[in-house]
């Protein structure tokens, strides 16, 4: 277990799409050579210098993308992220318009109430 923790990359490491796809492909192609998929993930993650949790998450997402596991696909997650970003922008814009409207309404009221 000690050697495994030394081989791990620091938290937050970004892997290229090529590395991700290769690791997923290796697990899917070679999982039957192991007793369980988990054993394949552990072995391949160790060989590639990544955490087994990372590779396990990638495998789960790949299975969702292929319709083999319930849950949101990668494209659905990307669309959700985009919609959330748009929603934040709309809320910010709406707050700016609300503030401006109140300001101008107050200015108009003050202008009309002066003799």
C-alpha positions, 0 to 999 in steps of 0.5 A: 500500500505504501508504494501505491501512495508514492506512485500517485499523482498529486490531487488535481492532476489533469490528464490529456484526453489521449491518456484518458482514452488509452486507460479506459480502452486498456481496462475494457480490453483487458478486464477479462484477464483479471478476476474483477474489473476492479482488479483490472482498474487497480493494475492498469492505474498503477501501471499508468501512474494514476489513482485507481479512483480516477480510472474508476470514475473514467470507466463509470462515465464511459459506461454511462456514455455507452448507455451501459450504466444509468446517469448523465452522459458526458454531453449532458453534463457539459450541456448542464454546465453551460446552462448553469453558466448562462443562468448565472449570467442572466441572474447577474444581468437581471440584478443589474437591470433591477438596480438600474430601474430602481435608480432611474425610478427614484431619479424620476420621482425626485425630479417630479417632486421638486418645485 
